[in-house]
């Protein structure tokens, strides 16, 4: 058993606290990881606010990289000393999605079997099965993706937000050479989608946001145009695309009003991709005739429809070659006790990603 510090959300809306966490040694199919860095993602705030479920207390943090410290007896694909990025969709290889050759839809993803606890034995719910705002965490071995040793603060962002956005553009849409693309919401996920659309060869990438600072920043990730979301978003997107609307519109916010903007703005037979995470109470109403008559596709993107063992090493390589700006997503490096303030900075739109560095 390992006694470490971790960031815990004990109840809905309460500030997080830094507490003593007990982490078991790894059993079959598990790995113990010494966390080196973990990004502060909006999903962690959703957990704190009860927007995911009410299985408190939560051990927050999931967008992480670190070094494997120990593995269970039957684990062979990673070993102590390996530098890994943690992922929250460790595919099973056996479910109907995996057997159909679509493992990115795996319906039976793995997490560690043993539980991490507070010092008094209270069982913790690790965010997305990871719980990486901690000095060490226990995960299913399949949640560890080995990559070359690079800056963990940047690499860890592939564990969630950057991969989700990039994959929404490249894997889910997928953006084709010459497409016009709009991205609604220019936080970490949205800018990763912009960078993905640029990488895929889009001829026009339009950033949409309420915050002028974010619109300027989006241009550094490949946006060719910017739309202030205080105005008529649909009309402006059509005006920027010859009156037709973009071929692909990616909703990186995840609200009914932004999804409706995406649906209304896309070209005939265009594609809408939802990658922003809605809350459980949100509902959507669309005229069915418009769904039929508009054609095209509306898709949700789970984790950018990625395969970690394929996509994480690829993006690390692209970054090292200067072809993908992974390091630019790191706004600041903070200590483990800085998570609560990082949430406030995120809400105020002051950062793309605050990253806890241990």
N, C-alpha and C positions, 0 to 999 in steps of 0.2 A: 504494500500500500504506500502511495506517495502523497505527502501532505504539501499542497501548493496553494498559491493565491489565485483567486478567480473572481470575475465580475458577475454578480447575481442580481436578478430582478425578482424580488420577493412577492410583490403584489402589483396589481394594475395601477399604472400611472405614478408609482413611487420612484424616487431616484434610485439608481442602482447602487450597490454597495460592494466593496472589496472584501472578500471573506475567505476563510480557510476552506479548501476543497480537498476531499480525499479521493484519489484516483487509483483504481486497482491495477495490479500487474496484468498484462494482456493474457487472455485465454485463447482458446482456439478461434482462429479467424480474426483476431484483433491485433491492433498495434498501439503502442504507447508512443506519443509524439511530443517532443520538447518544442513548444511553440516559439518561433522567433519573431513573428509579426502577424497581426490580424487587423484587417480593415474594419472600420465602423460603418456598417451597411444599414440602409433604411429598414431592412427586414428585422434587424435586432431591435430597432425602435418599435416596430410592429409587435414584436414579442412582448416588450416591456409594457406596451399599451393594451395588451390583450387582443390585438388584431389578428393573431394566428390561432390561438386557443387559450384556455385558462388553466393549463397544467403547470401552475407555479409550484415552487420557484424554478426559474430558468437560469441555466448557466449560458450566458450570452456569448456571441462571437462565432463566426463560421467561415470568414473569408481569410484563410490563413495559410501560412507556409512554415515549415520547421524541419527538424531532423528526427528521424525514427530513432527511438531510444531502445525499444525492445519489441519483439513480436511473439505471437503465439506459436506453438510448436509446429503447426501445419502451414504456416505462412512462408511462401517461397518467392513471391514477386518483389517484395521489398525486404530490406535487412537493416539492422542497426547501423547508423551512420549515413543512411541515404537521405538526401535532401528531397523533400516532397511538398507538393501542394495538396491541400485537403479539398476533397469534393463532397458534395452532399447527395450525389446520386451514384452510389456504387452499384453497378448493374449486376443482376443475379445470373444471367446467362441461361436461365431455365424457364422463365415465364413465356407466355404466348407472344409478347412483343419481341423479346430477345430471339425466340426461335423463328420468328418471321423475318429476322434480319433487321429489326428496328430497335436496337438496344437503347437508343436515346429516349425511347418511350417506356423503358423498363417499369413494370408494374409491381415489382417486389424488391426495391432497392434495399441495401443492407446498412445497418448501423451496429455499433457494438452491443453485445448481449449484456455484459455487466454494466452496473450503474455507478456513476460518480455521485458522491453525496456531500452534504455539508458535514462539519465536524461532529454534529450531534446525530448523524445517521440519516437525516432527511434526504430523500432521493431527489436528485436534480434532473430537470428536463433540459438536455443540451440543445441549443438552437440548431435546427436543421440536422440534428444527430451529430453535431461536432462539439460545440462548447469550447471555443478556442480563445476567449478572453481569459486565459489561464496559462500558467507557466508550463503545464503539461496537460494533455487531454488524451482520452481513450476513444479510439474510433475502430470501425471495421477496417480491416487491412485494405479492402477494396476502395476505401475512401482516400487512400494514399496514392498519389501519382508521382512517380519519380521523374525529376527533371534535372538538367544541369544546375550546379550551384550558382545562383545569381542573387541579387538583392532581394531578400525575403519580403521587404515592405511592398515592393512592386509585384513580385511573383504571386504573393498571396491573393492579390486582387483578381487573379484568374479563377480563384475558388468560388466566386459568385458574380459580382456586378459587371466586371469587364467581360467575362465570358458570356454572361447573359445577353449583354448588348451586342457584342460582336457576333455571337451566334444567331441572334434574332435576325440580323441583316444577312449574314453569309450562309447560315444553315437553314433557318426557318423560312425566310421569305421565298426563295433566296434571291438576293439582288443580282441582276445580270448586267453585263457590260452595256453601257449606254442607257441604263434606266434612270429615271428621275425618282428621287427618294425624299420623303419628309420624315423627320423625327420630332415627335412632340414630347418635350421634356428633356432638358439638357443637363441633367445631373450625371453621375458616374455611368449609369447604364445607358442613358441617351447618348452621351459623347462616345461611348464604346460602340454603339450602333452607328453613329456617324463615321467613326474611324473604320468600321467594318464595311459600310457602304462605299466609302472612298477606296478601300483596299479591293473591293469586288469590281470596281470600274464604273461606278455610277457617274454619269456626266453632270448631274446636278444633285446636290445634297442640301436640303433646306432644313435649318434648325428652327424650332418653334419653342418659345418659352416666354414666361412673364417677366423674367429678370434680364435686364440689358447686359449685366455683367456676364451671365451665362451664355448669352448669344454671342458676345465677343469671344469668349473662351472656346465656344463650339467651332469657330473658324480655324482655330489652331489644330483641331482634330480632323479637319477636312470639309467643314460646311462651306458651301459656295454662296449661300444666301441665308438671311435671317428674317424671321417673322415674329413681331411682337404679338403675343397671344392675347393682349388686351383688345386687339382689334378683331376684325372678321377673318378668322383663320382660314376658313374654307375659301372665301373669295380671294384672299391673298395667295394661297397655294395654287389655286387655278390660274391666277394672273401670272405667276412665275413659271407656269408649265404650259404656256400657249393656250390657256383657257380650258384645258382638259383635266387637270389634276395629276398628281404624281402617280407613277406606276406602283410604288410601294409607299405606304404610310405606316410608320412604327410608333405605337403608343407606348412610351416609356414612363407614363404617369400612372395609368391604371385607374381612371375614374370614368364614370358613365359619360360625362360631358366631353372628355378628351377622346374616348373611343368613338363617340358620335361624330366628332370633328374628323377623325381619321376615316370613318366610314363614308361620310358625305364628301370628303375632299378627293378621295382616290379616283383615278381614271376608270372608265368603263373596263371591266374585266381586270381591274387592279387588285392589289393585295393589301389587306390590313393585318398587321401583326401586333398582338397584345403581349408585351413583355413586362410592363408595369404591373405590380401586384395589387389587386383590389382588396378591400376589406370584406369580411363575410356578409355584411348587410347590404352591400351595393347591388343594385339591380339595373337592368338595361331593357329599354323598350325600343324596338325598331319596326317600321312598317314592313310587313312581310313582302309586299309587292316590290319594295325597293331592294330587299335582299335578293329576290328572284331576278329583278330586272337589271340590277347593277352587274351581276355576274362576278367573276373573279373568285377571290377566296378571303375568308376571315380566319385567322389562325391565332392560337395562343402558343407562346414559346416557353417551354419548360427548360430553364437553364441553358437557353440558346440552342436547344436540341443538340447538345455537345456530347462527345465521347471524350472524357478527360484524357485517356491514354493516347488519343489521337491529337486532340486540339491543344492541350496544355503545352506539350513540347513544341508544337508548331508555333504557337504564339510567342513562346520564349525565344525560339530561333529567329522569328521575324523581328522581335524587339532587339535582339543582339545584332542583327543585320541592319538596324536602322529603318526597318520597313513598317514598324508598328510602334506607336508612342506609349508603351505600357507605363514607363516611369513617370510620364506626365500626369497620370491620374493621382499620384501621391501628393496631396496638398500640404500635409504636415505629419510629423512623427511625434507621437505622444506616449506618455507612460501609461501603465495599466490603470492607474487611478484617474485618468483623464477622460474616461469614456462618457460620463454624464455631460461634461462640458462639450465634448465632441458632438453629442446628440443635439445640443442647442445650436452649435455652429452649423450643423447640417440643416436644421429647421430654418435657420436664417439665410440659408443659401450661400454661406461663406466659404464652403469647401467642396471639392469633388470627393475626396476621401481623406479623412483623418485615419492614420494607421498606428495602432498600438505596436510598439517595438519593445521586445523583452530582452 
